[in-house]
Amino acid sequence: MYKKGEFLQNWEQLVEDAETDEATMTWITDTQTTGECCGWLDADSSTENPAYLNCDSSTNTEVCSDYFKENMSSLFGSFETIAVALASVQFVMVFVTFVLICRLKEFYEAETVNYGDFIKVPFNKIKNVDDLLGR
């Protein structure tokens, strides 16, 4: 999924830029040497692994998309671990919010407001129907 689309287009753009840009050429060469990989999805494709990159697909059998996937997985851990950690943080924040609201409500003194044709009585001061109707 992540291998195709924008990632593939970006790799092909980098390979194209490497022909004229020394820094890009060095980065791709270092990546392919470190990862022992050639190309993004196809080591034999001329758009992903042209001759000027000097990458031998017979010795480097892995493609660089697999190398990046393994490298990112080792850096960030599994998706499930990240999801559980973020969900835990959210749960704690919701709990803290509820606690703060309850503490604030203890010190809140609402006032009855008279709008002329009706009286708005705060929910925490209503004791019976007569209070609600303003009788």
Buried (B, 14 or more C-beta within 10 A) or exposed (E): EEBEEEBBEEBBEBBEBBEEEEEBBEBBBEBBEEBEBBBBBBBEBEEBBBEEBEBEBEEBEBBBBBBBEEBEEEEEEEEEEEEEEEEEEEEEEEEEEEEEEEEEEEEEEEEEEEEEEEBEBEEEEEEEEEEEEEE
